Each structure stands twice: as structure tokens, then as C-alpha cells.
Amino acid sequence: MDENTVPLPASRDAELARRVFLSHYAGGTLRLYTSDLQLFFGWCAGFGVDPLAVRRSTLEAFVRHLELERHNAARSIARRFQTIRSFYRLAVADELLDRDPTYMVRLPRWSVDRSKIAWLDDRQMGRLLRQAEETSPHYHALVALMAMLGLRVSEACSISIEDFTEDAIGYILVTVTRKGGKVRTMPIPVPLLRILERARDGRTAGPLILTRRGNRQTRNGAYFWIKELCRKAGLPDNVHPHSLRHSYATALVRAGMSIVDTQESMDHADIRTTMHYYHQPMNHDRHGAHVAARVFASAA
């Protein structure tokens, strides 16, 4: 039995459904969903239940297992259960099931304290970029790609010199493999191009961002680079690579870009996800009460 096979009593149909579901994903998403389903299928095996024969009550028992025995936070439970819900929706679409057993399953309530989400304002991002420039061209390229293109850290690290092209009117473009295996072509602004040229240093092929040993930088290595730069730049210690993506979205909206265009730039399928990345400090001048008061007072 290989590491991707789950123990009995999962039926052959259930195991096939699991493999088909996972085949739609790649990279970090695949690893996460694989872990979620292994946990769920393993729990089902412990009770002698075929995953394709569960009822809503069975799934609620699994949720209680996550909450009371594994001590998962409410947000983690919701994320894990979203994987399971997607699995069953595909099983219904593939006519393996007549109904979706996740319908009406009750989950623990949770909310996000947005004040604890780390992101950088314009001045802080400027400090981070300057610190990266002083450190090395490759540190600078990593930060600039994430700050100016809104790339995830793994996307930035995966870029090779061969991924750059020029279009008919002279735009330099980069082709990026994004989350879920989606391929996107993005323009390179002139300030970013200058930074990337220093990292390329005349090379015509190979990884753009290199470690000190000349290897392609990894997601984990980039994490430590960002933490090192933030420490040297005197930035909050809770800033991490994904904070730069929050900073990118916030900068776009605050500079006047519509939330719909920001969603497109972020490559989000759901605009609600984009809203989560946008941070607007409390500004009483912009409160809707002023608009409502003006409208209704003039009508009175």
C-alpha cells in the first residue's frame, strides 16, 4: 500500500473517487487536500464506515472528533470540512451518490480578528524593499515580485528566466504557474524589470531567484529570507511572506483600483476572498453615515 492509499473499509469506488478528486489539484493545495481526506477516510475506517455511505449525522460526529479529540480550532475545522464538502459534491456530480451528505452539517462558529492579520503599508513596504536591495539582488527580486505582482511565495520562487517574453508592442511579460496549476501571463512594470535584470545578471536560462549556493530558492528558504529582512528593517515580527500579498491588495484598492480589478490581479475566483486581503484602517471621514445623513437630510 503506497502513501496515497487509505485503509479499508473504503470501497473501491470511494478510493477511486478520492483519487479523481485529488487529481484536480497540485502543489500545496494537493498536499493539504490529501492530508484532509486521509484523516477523514482513516476516521471512517476506524468505525467500519464506507466514506460513500455516510450520513449527515456521521459527518457531524467527525466534526465533533476534530473539535473535542483533536482540539482543532473552529477555523481549521471549517477549512478541513470544506475539502470534504468539495469531495462529496464531485461524487454527486459523478453520480456516485444521489445526495450530498454535507448538506446542513453544523460547524463550530468562528470569526477572523482582522486586526491580527499582518500586512505592510506603503512606508513599511518601502523599508522592506530597501533592506532587500542592500542585502542582495536575489532578495530584492523575491520581495519585488511578491510586492509588485502580488505573487505567492511559491509562485515567485518557481519563476525561471525562460518564463520571460516580449509582446508585439514591447511589454516584457512573465508566465507564472499560479495556485491550482493555472497559467497566467503578467506584465512587468519598468521598476520591477530593473530589479529582475540585476538578479538575472546576464544569465539566459535557469531559476531567476538563486540561493547563495546557486540553487533555486524554495518556499521554506524564502520564508526565512523574508523574516530576516523584516527583522533587519525593524518591521513587526509577525510579518511573513503572505503578508506581502495582503499588502499588494491593500495598495491597489487604496490607490483607486476597483475591487473587481483587484480580484482579477489577485487571481481570485471569489471576490469575498479579495475582500479578506484588503485592509482599510478606520477612517471616520469615509463612514457611510455621512452619505446617509446627506441624502436623508436633504429629503426632509
Helices and strands as residue ranges (DSSP letters): H 12-22, H 27-46, G 51-53, H 56-64, I 65-69, H 74-93, G 114-116, H 122-135, H 137-149, H 153-158, G 161-163, E 164-166, E 172-177, G 179-181, E 183-187, H 190-200, H 219-232, H 241-254, H 259-266, H 271-277, G 284-286, H 288-299
